[in-house]
Amino acid sequence: MNSFGDATLGELSQALRGELIRPDDPRYDEARSIWNAAHDRRPALIVRCRGVADVLKTVEFARSEGLPLAVRGGGHSIPGFSTVDGGIVLDLSPMNGIRVDPVNRTAVCQGGSLWSDVDAETQAFGLALTGGLVSTTGIGGFTLGGGIGWLVRRCGLTCDNLIAADIVTADGQYLHTSEDERPELLWALRGGGGNFGVVTSMEFRLHEVGPTIFGGLVFYPGEYAEQVLHGYRKATSGIPDELTTLVNMTTAPPAPFLPEEVHGKPIVAVGGMWSGRPEDGDAATRPFRELAPVITDLFGPMPYAAQQQLLDPLYPRGIFNYFRSAFFSDLDEAAAALAREHARVPNAMSEVHVHHLGGAMGRVPADATAFGTRDREFILNIVARTPDANGYPEVVAWAKGATDALGADAATYVNFTGEGSEDRVRAAYPRGTYERLVTIKDKYDPTNLFRLNQNIPPSAG
Ligand SMILES: Cc1cc2nc3c(=O)[nH]c(=O)nc-3n(C[C@H](O)[C@H](O)[C@H](O)COP(=O)(O)OP(=O)(O)OC[C@H]3O[C@@H](n4cnc5c(N)ncnc54)[C@H](O)[C@@H]3O)c2cc1C
């Protein structure tokens, strides 16, 4: 039972341009659900904000009523931060407007935009913003945590391309931040997560990409996993920034592009995107496509927008998910352990991902942004999934053990982290960075109103 009454809610509802959804509303179940069905929560209120005015009113309401506040961009938080039991969900999904400036190659995107929105608007001008392997993901949480995608080696992380933002802070101020205005806040938004307020819009630097790139996936039999990893390590060494690749150790889905005899068997996919001249793509990606006997090779020229949606069908909404990550450098040393984890994967939906990093991302100084782990060549992301609650604790236990195989003290990535525990958050930031983030939290959110996130508590609390 909440302490506010109908009159208070009526006032809020009247003041909003967007929708106020309560538990008795027929839209409630759809409105409260997020991508990860492992977090089935029942908020007291959901506000679908239509603009900054709605955000200001909702933040003020949460603060004055003492309600826990969950901020939702694209709703893809793995730990379920974008929903809350008994609190208020500030849903930015109606705020997905994007304005591209093709002359200066920048774009201003509202805080609820998805990658599919950004790709459509920027590609209209032959431009792209780096980030987003699955186009249904929101740019809000993605950018604020870092942002690793097919352009990470050529253009850096998404947060490296964030040049300005508008934010509503806990005390109800609407602030602008850029390199010239409150630069310490911009620094914090580049990797420090949703700790500092509701980011209503972000301005990004864009890059000339496509419309045609050379990309795709190649599949190898699971029994070659270790050989593929060693060969992959060798293939990544010294490659140009235009090429970003990853390995997905998984189980063959019953997809028409895979022969029936491998369906349901362990399989290793190597995915990649070459964003240089498309005619150079075949040669550039060739070493990644000859690592073991090939089952199917789907590499070829394709629209950048298609590459951005290539993996969408594999990551549907509404199932149980848990991610766990670890940055590392020595893939040769890790190969045997990773192949072992692949061999003992608890079900056909769970996967071992290795992303190749470096390039432009690695050249940004570690203290230039809050995202500080830039000197490792690879990141491991363990993706543990079940269709429903059955067997979920077992896959979570497997995921934890699988990352610990690389050393329990490895640095982590907040966006690939399935829970919000203090030690996982601390493991995501180098020492000086964490302390600097606390100082900025003290200034902008001293009471920790924004705590449903990979939380950096203020020093007072
Ligand atoms: C299918 C899938 C694919 C993914 N692929 C990648 C990938 O390729 N690369 C990668 O780096 N990560 C990837 N991720 C992880 C992704 O970056 C995080 O889950 C991210 O938090 C999603 O952002 P969102 O806005 O959709 O999430 P939400 O659940 O809406 O938000 C997560 C948290 O971010 C904060 N937040 C979101 N928007 C705002 C805002 N406008 N202002 C203030 N705070 C905000 C809030 O604290 C919120 O609780 C993927 C996740 C999924 C589920």
The ligand as a Tripos MOL2 file, in Angstrom:
@<TRIPOS>MOLECULE
LIG
   53    58     1     0     0
SMALL
NO_CHARGES

@<TRIPOS>ATOM
      1 C1         20.2460   -8.3380  -26.0150 C.3       1 LIG1
      2 C2         21.3350   -7.4860  -25.4320 C.ar      1 LIG1
      3 C3         22.4230   -7.1610  -26.2160 C.ar      1 LIG1
      4 C4         23.4350   -6.3690  -25.7030 C.ar      1 LIG1
      5 N1         24.5170   -6.0800  -26.4850 N.ar      1 LIG1
      6 C5         25.4870   -5.2840  -26.0160 C.ar      1 LIG1
      7 C6         26.5990   -4.9290  -26.8340 C.ar      1 LIG1
      8 O1         26.6900   -5.3140  -27.9860 O.2       1 LIG1
      9 N2         27.5420   -4.1400  -26.3170 N.ar      1 LIG1
     10 C7         27.4550   -3.6260  -25.0430 C.ar      1 LIG1
     11 O2         28.3530   -2.8930  -24.6470 O.2       1 LIG1
     12 N3         26.4160   -3.9500  -24.2390 N.ar      1 LIG1
     13 C8         25.4420   -4.7650  -24.7000 C.ar      1 LIG1
     14 N4         24.3890   -5.0900  -23.8920 N.ar      1 LIG1
     15 C9         24.3350   -4.5870  -22.5270 C.3       1 LIG1
     16 C10        23.6670   -3.2070  -22.5120 C.3       1 LIG1
     17 O3         24.6320   -2.2440  -22.8060 O.3       1 LIG1
     18 C11        23.0550   -2.9170  -21.1270 C.3       1 LIG1
     19 O4         22.1160   -3.9000  -20.8170 O.3       1 LIG1
     20 C12        22.4220   -1.5150  -21.0890 C.3       1 LIG1
     21 O5         22.1670   -1.1760  -19.7540 O.3       1 LIG1
     22 C13        21.1400   -1.4600  -21.8720 C.3       1 LIG1
     23 O6         20.6680   -0.1570  -21.9350 O.3       1 LIG1
     24 P1         19.0900    0.1360  -21.9300 P.3       1 LIG1
     25 O7         18.9060    1.5930  -21.9880 O.co2     1 LIG1
     26 O8         18.4340   -0.7210  -22.9490 O.co2     1 LIG1
     27 O9         18.7330   -0.4530  -20.5250 O.3       1 LIG1
     28 P2         17.6960   -0.0200  -19.3530 P.3       1 LIG1
     29 O10        17.2990   -1.2790  -18.7050 O.co2     1 LIG1
     30 O11        16.6330    0.8700  -19.8700 O.co2     1 LIG1
     31 O12        18.6200    0.8150  -18.4400 O.3       1 LIG1
     32 C14        19.6360    0.2490  -17.6670 C.3       1 LIG1
     33 C15        20.0790    1.2560  -16.6500 C.3       1 LIG1
     34 O13        20.7670    2.2980  -17.3510 O.3       1 LIG1
     35 C16        20.4080    3.5540  -16.8140 C.3       1 LIG1
     36 N5         19.7820    4.3570  -17.8640 N.ar      1 LIG1
     37 C17        19.2340    3.9430  -19.0320 C.ar      1 LIG1
     38 N6         18.8710    5.0060  -19.7540 N.ar      1 LIG1
     39 C18        19.1580    6.0980  -19.0180 C.ar      1 LIG1
     40 C19        19.0370    7.5010  -19.2110 C.ar      1 LIG1
     41 N7         18.5730    8.0050  -20.3570 N.pl3     1 LIG1
     42 N8         19.4460    8.3400  -18.2330 N.ar      1 LIG1
     43 C20        19.9700    7.8540  -17.0910 C.ar      1 LIG1
     44 N9         20.1160    6.5350  -16.8440 N.ar      1 LIG1
     45 C21        19.7300    5.6800  -17.8070 C.ar      1 LIG1
     46 C22        19.5430    3.3060  -15.6340 C.3       1 LIG1
     47 O14        20.3360    3.2160  -14.4910 O.3       1 LIG1
     48 C23        18.9490    1.9630  -15.9280 C.3       1 LIG1
     49 O15        18.5680    1.2950  -14.7880 O.3       1 LIG1
     50 C24        23.3590   -5.8950  -24.3750 C.ar      1 LIG1
     51 C25        22.2590   -6.2290  -23.5800 C.ar      1 LIG1
     52 C26        21.2640   -7.0150  -24.1010 C.ar      1 LIG1
     53 C27        20.1060   -7.3800  -23.2450 C.3       1 LIG1
@<TRIPOS>BOND
     1     1     2 1
     2     2     3 ar
     3     2    52 ar
     4     3     4 ar
     5     4     5 ar
     6     4    50 ar
     7     5     6 ar
     8     6     7 ar
     9     6    13 1
    10     7     8 2
    11     7     9 ar
    12     9    10 ar
    13    10    11 2
    14    10    12 ar
    15    12    13 ar
    16    13    14 ar
    17    14    15 1
    18    14    50 ar
    19    15    16 1
    20    16    17 1
    21    16    18 1
    22    18    19 1
    23    18    20 1
    24    20    21 1
    25    20    22 1
    26    22    23 1
    27    23    24 1
    28    24    25 2
    29    24    26 1
    30    24    27 1
    31    27    28 1
    32    28    29 2
    33    28    30 1
    34    28    31 1
    35    31    32 1
    36    32    33 1
    37    33    34 1
    38    33    48 1
    39    34    35 1
    40    35    36 1
    41    35    46 1
    42    36    37 ar
    43    36    45 ar
    44    37    38 ar
    45    38    39 ar
    46    39    40 ar
    47    39    45 ar
    48    40    41 1
    49    40    42 ar
    50    42    43 ar
    51    43    44 ar
    52    44    45 ar
    53    46    47 1
    54    46    48 1
    55    48    49 1
    56    50    51 ar
    57    51    52 ar
    58    52    53 1
@<TRIPOS>SUBSTRUCTURE
     1 LIG1         1 GROUP 0 **** ****
